[in-house]
Amino acid sequence: MSRPIDDVKNWMNMFRWIVKLIRDECQIDEARLTRAAALETDIGLSAEEIEEVIGTIAESFTMRFPDGTLDEVLKLEELCMLASWIKGYYKGPEFISAEFEARCRSVNPAMAA
């Protein structure tokens, strides 16, 4: 389900947008949604819920996350940085592997090389 993205202009706006998405869609207390929070262990999201969040981000921002995203992204901040990078709001995240970077670029042709 797509959500409005008009206010998202940089990675900080993206982080806030993702926090609101998780808060609203997964009924997670916003106090638990800190940058360093692990999606599964600290926030308590199931793999299915994380997939739904990623799907909503992808649909809302017209981007694609490659297979294996959950192997690369463990924390809320990492999800935000990855989404921001794919959308062009952030430099390449240091935590992703070169192979995963190539997969992101291959499924998102609009990304600058």
N, C-alpha and C positions, 0 to 999 in steps of 0.2 A: 504494500500500500504506500503510495507516494505521499510525501508531506511537503508543505511549502518550504522553499529554501531561499526566499528573497533576502533575508537578513544575513546570509552566510557569505562573507567576503574574504575571510582569512581563516587560518587554522584555529584561532581562538574561538571564532564564531562557530566553526565546525565542531569543536569540542563541546561547546554549550548546546548545540543542536543535537548531538549524539546523546548527551546527558539527558536532555528533555525527552528524547525518543525512548531511551531505556526506562526512564522514570514513568512515562505515560503508558507505554506498551507492555512493560514487564512488571509494573507496580513495585519498583524498587525505590526504597527511601533514598532521596537525593544525597543525604549525608554519606552514604556508602559509595557514591559515584565520584571518587577522587581519581586524580590522574594516575597514580601508581596502583590502583586497585586491579587485581587480576579478575578477568571477566568471570571465570568459573568459581574460583575459591573465595575471593573477597566479596564479589558482588552476588554470587550465587546463581548465575545464569546457566541454564543447561545448554548443551551443544545445539539443540534445536532452537532455543531462544536466541543464541548468538547468530545462528544462520538466518533467522528471521530479521534480526537487527541489520545484519550485513545486506540482506536482500532489500530492506527498506532504504538503506543508504544508497545502494546501487541504483534502485529505481528512481529515487528522488533526485539524485545528482547525475543520472544518465552515465553511469560508469559500470565497470564489471570488476569483480574480484575473482582472481583465478582459483582453480582448485588448489587446495593446500593452504588457504589463507589462515585457517585455524591453527596450522602448524607454525606459522610465523608470528601471529598476533596473539599475545597472551593477556595484555593489559589494556585498559581503557585508553590510556594515552597512546599506545601503539596503534590501536584501531583508528583513533583520530588522526594521527600522523600519516598513516597509510592512506586513508581516505582523502586527506588534504593534499597529499603528494599526487595521487592519481588525478585529482581535480585541478591541480596546478596552484594550490595555495601554500605549498610547503616544499622545501628542498627534499631530496631523497632521504628517507629515514635510514639511519645507520644500522638499525637492528635487522634489516632484511638481507637475505642472501642475494648474491648476484643472479643466481638461477631464478629466484622468485621475482626479482626486479624484471628480468627478461620476460617472465610469464605475464606480469602486470602490463608491460608494454605491449605484448602480443595480443592481449584481449582488449586493450584500450588504444586503438590506433591513433586517437586524437592526442595522446600524450606526446610532448616534445621529446625528441631523442636525446 
